[in-house]
Amino acid sequence: MIKDVPQSDVPKHSRIWNEQEKTKFKASWVPSPYPNTGNILNKYKKLSKFRLTSLVVITTMGGYVMAPASFDATSFVMCTLGTGLVSAAANAVNQYHEVPFDSQMSRTKNRVLVTGQITPLNALGFAVVSATTGLCLLYFGVNGLTAALGAGNLFLYTSIYTPMKRISIANTWVGSIVGAIPPLMGWSGCTGTLDTGAMILAGVLYAWQFPHFNALSWNLRPDYSRAGYRMMAVIDPALCRRTALRYALVICGMSLAAPFFNITNYWFVLESLPLNIYLCYLAYKFYQKSDSGSSRRLFRFSLIHLPALMLLFLANKKKWYFNNTIDDNLVNNEETYIPLIPKTQSISVKNVISVPVTVSGS
């Protein structure tokens, strides 16, 4: 059995050396040694959190395709690329700010900035180039509203959500807003406006963040606590469990409302019901048991639930506009087309007015 040695039994010169070493190592954070493996592309993929960025891009694409307007391939590609670049920039800035804290967590201690595979200067340069390129693509290739949403989300994620993680548990609600904006960007990229349908899609994404992240964070409580993050699972575990269940029920409500706002047909309710009911069941089990097994099952199913629900939205879209061509002089008012320019009156013999003409002699 190993026992602690009393300080009095330690030689004086050893105690002095220990104090000198403590003072020496009170320096600023330095990268942990890490073998320089992998090519540069893989390192920047990790910096941009490629899988998370891919999820953001997929929800943006879903918002574009679900929008009630004709599909334009050029703006679709610009919207997709622009959103992906802005998301990559936001993730790079997030990792830049959180290096000292990521180094204390088992889940994040091997990130490229923590291990020194990419320097902070290069990470910031990547973020600036990605953000500038992405916002230019959105503004010049799509429209101003989509670019404004992208810029706002970039600011919200990097300047509000990231520092708030160490201040208040309200960071989860702010982070959910960040996750709800990409489908709005897709919708506005297609239509140029936002309406009730866009809010339904954004509401589903907003609500989904809670069962997904609360279940994830439950088994990471020691890590979050050690790094000083004020997460709901650490500060108020009971609220964490209740919130996961509450917002799983909200997703059911949003899905039921979709046909009434002409986003989907009524088959969508029947097809999405088993998916949503099972999510609520797992959220209830997490609320009831609150152990690692129930949280893990809820988290894993949430990764399946969102793509499956998005596919059901697409499969049951109320009306497709791929082949619709509307004359410039017509406006679609609900189900009928109303002509804006009156038809030219046809000319007939009855409409001709006789005019006497005098012909002068030569």
SVG drawing of the C-alpha trace seen along z (x, -y; Angstrom):
<svg xmlns="http://www.w3.org/2000/svg" viewBox="-71 -69 90 71">
<polyline fill="none" stroke="black" stroke-width="0.4" points="0.0,0.0 1.4,-3.4 1.3,-6.1 1.8,-9.8 5.3,-10.8 5.2,-13.6 6.7,-16.9 9.1,-16.9 10.6,-13.6 11.4,-15.1 15.0,-16.4 15.2,-20.2 16.9,-20.4 14.0,-18.3 11.4,-20.6 13.2,-23.7 13.4,-21.9 9.7,-21.1 8.8,-24.8 11.1,-25.9 9.4,-23.5 5.9,-24.6 6.9,-28.2 8.5,-27.2 5.4,-25.4 3.0,-28.2 3.5,-29.3 0.9,-29.8 -0.7,-26.8 1.5,-25.1 0.3,-22.4 0.7,-18.8 3.2,-16.8 1.4,-15.0 2.8,-13.1 2.4,-15.1 0.3,-12.5 -2.3,-12.9 -2.4,-15.3 -3.3,-18.9 -6.8,-18.4 -7.8,-16.0 -6.5,-18.5 -8.7,-21.3 -11.6,-19.0 -11.3,-18.3 -10.9,-22.1 -14.2,-22.7 -15.9,-19.8 -16.7,-18.2 -19.5,-16.0 -21.3,-18.8 -20.9,-21.1 -22.3,-18.3 -25.4,-18.1 -25.8,-21.9 -25.6,-21.8 -28.1,-18.9 -30.7,-20.9 -30.0,-23.9 -30.6,-21.8 -33.8,-20.5 -35.1,-24.0 -34.3,-25.0 -36.1,-22.0 -39.1,-22.3 -39.7,-26.0 -42.7,-26.7 -40.9,-28.0 -39.3,-26.7 -35.9,-24.9 -32.9,-26.9 -29.8,-24.8 -27.4,-27.7 -28.8,-29.4 -29.1,-25.9 -25.4,-25.2 -24.4,-28.7 -26.6,-28.4 -25.1,-25.0 -21.5,-26.0 -21.9,-29.3 -23.6,-27.8 -21.0,-25.1 -18.1,-27.6 -19.7,-29.9 -20.3,-26.8 -16.7,-25.8 -15.5,-29.3 -17.7,-29.3 -16.4,-25.9 -12.8,-27.0 -13.3,-30.2 -15.1,-28.1 -12.1,-25.7 -9.7,-28.7 -11.4,-30.1 -11.8,-26.8 -8.2,-25.4 -7.4,-25.6 -10.7,-24.0 -10.7,-21.4 -7.3,-20.2 -9.0,-19.2 -11.7,-17.0 -11.3,-13.5 -13.6,-14.0 -11.8,-17.0 -8.1,-16.7 -7.0,-15.4 -8.4,-18.3 -6.0,-19.7 -5.5,-23.0 -5.0,-21.4 -2.4,-19.0 -0.6,-21.7 -1.3,-20.2 -2.6,-23.5 -1.4,-26.8 -3.8,-29.4 -2.8,-31.9 -3.5,-29.4 -6.9,-28.5 -7.9,-32.2 -6.7,-32.7 -8.8,-29.7 -11.8,-31.1 -11.5,-34.5 -11.1,-33.1 -14.0,-30.7 -16.4,-33.2 -15.6,-35.9 -16.0,-33.5 -19.1,-31.9 -20.9,-35.2 -19.9,-36.5 -21.4,-33.4 -24.6,-33.9 -24.9,-37.6 -24.0,-37.7 -25.1,-34.1 -28.3,-33.9 -29.8,-37.0 -29.2,-39.5 -31.6,-37.9 -29.7,-34.5 -26.4,-36.3 -27.7,-38.3 -28.9,-35.0 -25.5,-33.5 -23.6,-36.4 -26.0,-36.6 -25.6,-32.9 -21.8,-33.2 -21.8,-36.0 -24.3,-34.2 -22.2,-31.0 -18.8,-32.6 -19.5,-35.7 -22.5,-34.7 -22.9,-30.9 -19.2,-30.1 -18.4,-32.4 -21.8,-31.7 -21.0,-28.0 -18.8,-29.1 -21.3,-31.6 -24.9,-30.2 -26.9,-27.1 -28.9,-29.4 -26.2,-28.6 -28.2,-25.5 -31.1,-27.6 -28.8,-30.0 -27.1,-27.0 -30.5,-25.6 -31.2,-28.9 -27.9,-28.5 -29.1,-25.0 -32.5,-26.3 -31.2,-29.0 -29.7,-26.8 -33.2,-25.6 -34.3,-29.3 -31.3,-30.0 -32.3,-27.3 -35.9,-28.5 -34.9,-32.2 -32.4,-31.1 -35.2,-29.6 -38.0,-32.1 -36.2,-35.3 -38.6,-35.5 -39.5,-33.7 -43.0,-32.6 -44.9,-30.2 -43.6,-27.1 -40.0,-28.2 -40.8,-28.7 -42.2,-25.2 -39.0,-23.7 -36.9,-25.9 -39.0,-24.9 -38.4,-21.2 -34.6,-21.8 -34.7,-24.0 -36.6,-21.4 -34.5,-18.5 -31.3,-20.1 -32.5,-19.4 -33.1,-15.6 -30.0,-15.3 -27.6,-17.4 -29.0,-16.8 -28.6,-13.1 -25.0,-13.6 -24.0,-15.8 -25.3,-13.5 -22.4,-11.0 -19.9,-13.9 -20.7,-15.6 -17.3,-14.9 -15.6,-16.3 -17.7,-19.4 -17.3,-20.0 -13.6,-19.6 -13.3,-22.1 -15.6,-24.6 -18.5,-24.5 -21.9,-25.4 -24.0,-22.8 -27.5,-21.9 -26.5,-18.3 -23.9,-19.5 -25.7,-22.5 -29.3,-21.2 -29.7,-17.5 -33.4,-17.5 -34.0,-20.3 -31.8,-18.6 -34.1,-15.5 -37.3,-17.5 -36.2,-19.6 -35.3,-16.6 -38.7,-15.1 -40.5,-18.5 -38.9,-19.3 -39.4,-15.7 -43.1,-16.4 -42.7,-19.7 -41.4,-17.9 -44.5,-15.8 -46.6,-19.0 -44.7,-20.6 -45.0,-17.6 -48.8,-17.5 -49.0,-21.2 -47.1,-20.8 -50.1,-19.8 -52.3,-22.6 -49.8,-25.2 -49.6,-23.5 -46.1,-22.3 -46.8,-18.6 -49.8,-16.4 -51.7,-14.7 -49.9,-11.4 -46.9,-13.0 -48.7,-12.9 -49.3,-9.2 -45.8,-8.4 -43.9,-10.5 -46.0,-9.5 -44.1,-6.2 -40.7,-8.0 -41.8,-10.8 -43.5,-8.5 -40.4,-6.4 -38.3,-9.5 -40.7,-10.6 -40.5,-7.1 -36.8,-7.2 -36.9,-10.8 -39.3,-9.6 -37.0,-6.6 -34.2,-9.1 -36.3,-11.3 -37.3,-8.4 -34.1,-6.4 -31.4,-9.1 -28.6,-6.6 -25.9,-6.2 -27.8,-3.5 -31.0,-5.5 -29.1,-8.7 -27.0,-6.8 -30.0,-5.2 -31.7,-8.6 -28.6,-10.2 -28.1,-7.5 -31.7,-7.5 -31.7,-11.3 -28.9,-10.9 -31.3,-8.6 -34.5,-10.6 -33.6,-13.9 -32.5,-12.6 -35.5,-10.3 -37.9,-13.1 -36.4,-15.4 -36.8,-12.6 -40.5,-12.3 -40.9,-16.1 -39.5,-15.9 -41.5,-12.7 -44.7,-14.4 -44.2,-17.9 -47.5,-19.6 -46.6,-20.8 -43.5,-20.5 -42.5,-23.4 -39.8,-21.9 -41.9,-22.1 -44.1,-25.0 -43.8,-27.9 -45.9,-31.0 -46.2,-33.7 -44.8,-37.1 -48.3,-38.6 -49.9,-36.2 -49.9,-35.9 -50.9,-32.7 -53.6,-33.7 -54.3,-30.5 -55.6,-28.1 -56.4,-30.5 -54.3,-32.6 -55.4,-36.2 -54.4,-38.2 -52.7,-41.5 -52.8,-42.9 -56.2,-42.9 -56.4,-41.1 -56.4,-43.3 -59.9,-43.8 -60.4,-41.9 -61.0,-44.0 -64.1,-43.3 -66.0,-45.0 -68.5,-46.4 -65.7,-48.2 -64.6,-50.0 -65.7,-53.7 -66.1,-55.0 -64.3,-58.2 -65.1,-60.3 -62.0,-61.0 -61.8,-63.7 -59.6,-62.9 -58.4,-66.0 -57.9,-65.9 -54.6,-66.1"/>
</svg>
